[in-house]
Amino acid sequence: MTTIHSHPLVSAIVSSVLFGSGLVAFDWYQRPRLVVEAITAAQSPTIDGDLSDEVWRTAKPVRVLTRHGGDFGGSGDSTIEVRAVHDSQNVYLALQWDDPTRSLDYLPLFKDEEGWHSLQTNDQKADSQHFFDDRIAIMLARPGLPLIGGAIHLGKAPLPGGPPSMTGRGLHYTDAGKMVDLWVWHAAFGALTDRVQDSYIGPPRAFTAAQLAGAERYMGGIGDDDPAHPVATLNFKQPTEVAPGHVLPLTLPIASALTLNQINLDADVSAPSTQANLWAVRQSALKPYSPAENAALPAGSVIPGTILDDITQPGPKDVVARGYWAGGHWVLELKRSLEAGEKDLTFSDGIMLWFAVFDHSQSRHTYHLRPLIVEMP
């Protein structure tokens, strides 16, 4: 009888593959699960930022520790509690996260004796730690994609031959043929609209000469689902005829103008809730800039630096949300169709979720590496 001996190298490789596959399977099994129970349409929660709906009392919460963000009381950390349910048409998410202050002021414009300028700081590195609102971002990826959906590439210039990262920390983009879904909710707009910035991350987008030179920020593969109707746009331009460092507002909302002593100059102090609807100009109330109205606003005036599109209504597959801050926590309710739009992912069993929150910071958000895995019994 002839005994067949396997080759030792082949045996080692097979053993390594089986062991590695076992680790991957074990890691997948051990990853936190978000159980999304089915409800009837009559049980669906009202999207108002209030978690008193009966479904949220019974939905099982999952807590995710996110770290390495800007501020959050100096810790850089924030724990996000996630609940989710679905009916036959939509998925509903209830999120609550730690944030010691309510930050609402977002890219305000300030008038001095020479004219208007933006109160952005450290804009040359896209790293302002002030005059940005609180935000939360949710990323969805199909099962099997690598770390953070394969959408993060670290370093000062991670894209070969492409523009640098203005922050010096990396760019978001995917490999060819891949895409992840991205939702971003802004506290500055939350009292004015239930629309959410619905975006995606795909392969690197085309870039300009200014972006290649590092003079303008390059966003990698991030794009809006509906670029013709963004949730918000800038309320200023930078024509050559204004003084260096100054801008020209597109509209002057005199009724909502503030002064510097009325806004949050101390990042450790919460903005008053009465200012929740003052940090964007409604497109429906837009009036073109006029010298006469400009003369009516004295030096020291502060106006919103963004224009909110309150005319475009959310479509049946768009994300909608409402949020509320109290006692060191944000609460947010979201709703989206289970079915995917043109640039969305279907919300289904096995989908992977990541969360990131911003505390009055332009780009320094918290993050976590292990995704929540959706289970839909």
SVG drawing of the C-alpha trace seen along z (x, -y; Angstrom):
<svg xmlns="http://www.w3.org/2000/svg" viewBox="-52 -103 59 105">
<polyline fill="none" stroke="black" stroke-width="0.4" points="0.0,0.0 1.3,-3.4 0.9,-6.2 0.3,-9.6 2.0,-12.3 0.9,-15.9 3.5,-18.5 4.5,-20.3 4.3,-23.8 0.9,-23.0 -0.3,-21.8 1.0,-24.9 -0.8,-27.1 -4.1,-25.2 -3.9,-25.3 -3.2,-29.1 -6.1,-29.7 -8.5,-27.6 -7.2,-29.3 -7.5,-32.8 -11.0,-32.0 -11.9,-30.9 -10.7,-34.1 -12.6,-36.1 -15.8,-34.1 -15.3,-34.5 -14.7,-38.2 -17.8,-38.6 -19.9,-36.6 -18.5,-38.7 -19.2,-42.0 -22.0,-44.0 -25.4,-43.3 -28.2,-45.9 -31.4,-43.9 -34.0,-45.8 -37.4,-44.4 -40.4,-44.5 -43.4,-46.7 -46.7,-47.7 -47.1,-50.9 -49.5,-52.0 -46.6,-51.6 -44.2,-53.8 -42.6,-56.5 -43.2,-60.2 -39.9,-61.8 -39.7,-64.7 -36.6,-64.1 -38.7,-62.8 -38.1,-59.1 -41.4,-58.8 -42.9,-56.6 -43.8,-53.1 -41.5,-51.4 -38.4,-53.0 -39.2,-51.6 -39.1,-48.1 -36.4,-48.3 -33.1,-46.8 -30.4,-49.5 -26.8,-49.0 -24.0,-51.3 -21.0,-52.2 -18.0,-54.0 -16.5,-56.4 -13.2,-58.1 -10.5,-60.5 -12.8,-63.4 -12.5,-67.1 -13.4,-68.4 -16.4,-66.5 -15.4,-68.1 -11.7,-67.4 -12.1,-63.6 -12.6,-63.4 -15.0,-60.5 -18.7,-60.0 -20.9,-57.0 -23.7,-56.6 -26.8,-54.6 -28.6,-53.1 -32.1,-51.7 -33.8,-50.7 -37.1,-49.3 -38.7,-48.8 -42.1,-48.5 -42.8,-47.1 -41.7,-50.4 -39.1,-52.2 -36.4,-51.9 -36.4,-54.1 -33.3,-54.9 -33.2,-56.5 -29.8,-57.8 -28.6,-59.4 -25.0,-60.5 -22.9,-62.4 -22.1,-66.0 -21.7,-68.4 -22.6,-71.5 -25.2,-72.5 -23.2,-74.0 -25.3,-75.7 -23.3,-78.6 -22.1,-77.5 -19.8,-79.5 -21.2,-82.9 -20.3,-86.1 -19.1,-89.1 -19.2,-92.8 -16.3,-95.1 -15.6,-98.7 -14.2,-97.5 -16.9,-95.0 -17.9,-91.3 -15.7,-88.3 -16.2,-84.7 -15.5,-83.7 -13.9,-80.4 -10.6,-79.6 -7.8,-77.4 -9.7,-77.1 -6.4,-76.6 -6.2,-73.1 -10.0,-72.5 -9.5,-72.1 -11.7,-74.8 -12.4,-74.0 -15.0,-76.8 -18.0,-78.2 -19.0,-74.8 -22.2,-73.1 -22.6,-69.7 -23.2,-66.9 -23.5,-63.2 -22.5,-61.0 -23.8,-57.5 -22.1,-55.3 -23.6,-52.2 -21.6,-49.5 -22.4,-46.1 -21.2,-43.0 -17.7,-41.9 -16.1,-45.3 -12.9,-46.0 -12.2,-48.4 -14.7,-51.3 -16.2,-50.2 -12.8,-50.5 -13.6,-54.2 -10.7,-55.7 -7.2,-56.2 -4.8,-57.8 -1.9,-60.1 -1.1,-63.5 -1.4,-62.5 -3.0,-59.0 -4.2,-59.3 -1.3,-58.6 -0.9,-61.6 -3.9,-63.3 -4.5,-66.3 -3.2,-66.2 -5.4,-65.9 -5.9,-69.4 -6.3,-68.1 -3.1,-66.0 -5.1,-63.0 -6.4,-61.3 -9.2,-61.2 -12.5,-59.3 -12.8,-57.3 -13.4,-53.7 -12.0,-51.4 -13.5,-51.3 -16.9,-49.8 -17.4,-50.2 -19.7,-52.6 -20.8,-53.3 -23.8,-55.3 -23.3,-58.5 -25.9,-60.5 -24.9,-63.7 -27.3,-65.6 -26.5,-69.2 -27.7,-70.8 -27.5,-74.2 -30.3,-73.2 -32.2,-70.7 -34.8,-73.3 -35.4,-74.5 -35.8,-71.3 -36.1,-67.6 -33.8,-67.0 -30.5,-65.3 -27.4,-65.7 -27.7,-62.5 -24.3,-61.6 -22.2,-58.7 -18.5,-57.8 -17.3,-56.3 -14.1,-56.2 -12.0,-59.4 -13.7,-62.3 -12.1,-64.5 -10.1,-67.3 -9.1,-70.8 -5.7,-72.4 -6.4,-74.5 -7.2,-71.3 -4.1,-69.5 -2.0,-72.5 -3.6,-72.3 -5.3,-75.7 -8.8,-74.3 -10.1,-71.4 -10.5,-68.1 -13.2,-65.8 -12.0,-62.5 -14.9,-60.3 -17.6,-62.1 -20.6,-63.4 -24.2,-64.5 -27.0,-62.2 -28.7,-65.2 -26.1,-67.8 -28.6,-70.0 -30.5,-70.5 -28.0,-70.5 -29.4,-71.0 -27.3,-74.1 -24.9,-76.4 -22.7,-79.2 -24.2,-82.7 -21.2,-84.6 -18.8,-84.9 -15.2,-86.3 -15.1,-88.8 -11.9,-90.6 -13.4,-94.1 -13.8,-93.5 -10.9,-93.9 -8.5,-91.0 -9.8,-88.5 -13.4,-89.8 -16.4,-88.4 -19.6,-89.7 -22.9,-88.2 -25.4,-87.0 -28.3,-88.0 -28.7,-90.0 -31.2,-88.6 -31.6,-91.7 -34.3,-90.3 -32.0,-87.5 -28.8,-89.5 -27.0,-89.2 -23.9,-90.8 -20.7,-89.1 -21.8,-89.3 -25.0,-87.3 -23.2,-84.2 -21.2,-81.4 -17.6,-82.7 -16.8,-80.1 -16.9,-76.6 -17.5,-75.3 -20.9,-77.1 -24.0,-75.8 -25.7,-78.0 -29.2,-79.0 -32.1,-77.0 -33.7,-80.3 -30.9,-80.5 -31.7,-77.1 -33.4,-78.6 -31.0,-81.5 -28.0,-79.8 -29.2,-79.5 -31.1,-81.8 -34.2,-80.1 -34.1,-80.0 -37.8,-80.8 -37.1,-84.1 -34.0,-85.0 -33.5,-88.6 -30.5,-89.6 -27.8,-91.7 -28.4,-95.4 -26.1,-98.3 -29.1,-100.0 -29.7,-97.0 -26.0,-96.6 -25.8,-100.2 -28.6,-99.3 -26.5,-96.7 -23.8,-98.3 -20.3,-97.1 -20.3,-94.2 -23.3,-92.5 -23.3,-88.7 -25.4,-86.9 -25.7,-83.3 -23.1,-82.1 -25.3,-79.4 -28.5,-79.3 -30.8,-76.5 -32.9,-74.9 -36.4,-74.8 -38.1,-74.6 -37.0,-71.1 -39.1,-68.5 -37.6,-65.1 -38.4,-62.3 -39.8,-58.9 -36.3,-57.4 -34.5,-60.4 -33.4,-60.5 -35.4,-62.7 -34.6,-63.5 -35.3,-65.6 -33.0,-66.2 -33.1,-67.7 -30.4,-68.5 -30.7,-68.6 -28.6,-67.7 -25.4,-66.9 -27.0,-64.6 -28.2,-64.9 -31.3,-62.8 -32.0,-62.2 -34.7,-60.2 -34.2,-59.3 -36.3,-57.6 -35.4,-56.2 -37.0,-53.9 -35.8,-50.3 -35.3,-50.4 -32.4,-52.2 -32.4,-55.3 -30.0,-55.7 -27.0,-56.4 -28.1,-54.6 -27.7,-51.2 -30.7,-49.0 -31.2,-48.8 -31.3,-45.0 -30.0,-42.2 -26.2,-42.1 -25.6,-45.8 -22.8,-47.4 -23.1,-50.7 -20.5,-53.1 -21.1,-56.4 -19.1,-59.6 -20.0,-62.7 -18.6,-66.2 -18.5,-68.6 -18.3,-72.1 -15.5,-70.8 -15.0,-71.1 -13.3,-67.7 -12.2,-66.2 -15.0,-63.6 -15.0,-60.6 -14.9,-57.1 -15.0,-53.4 -13.5,-50.5 -15.9,-47.6 -19.2,-48.1 -22.7,-47.4 -24.1,-44.5 -27.8,-44.8 -30.0,-41.8 -33.6,-41.9 -35.4,-38.8"/>
</svg>
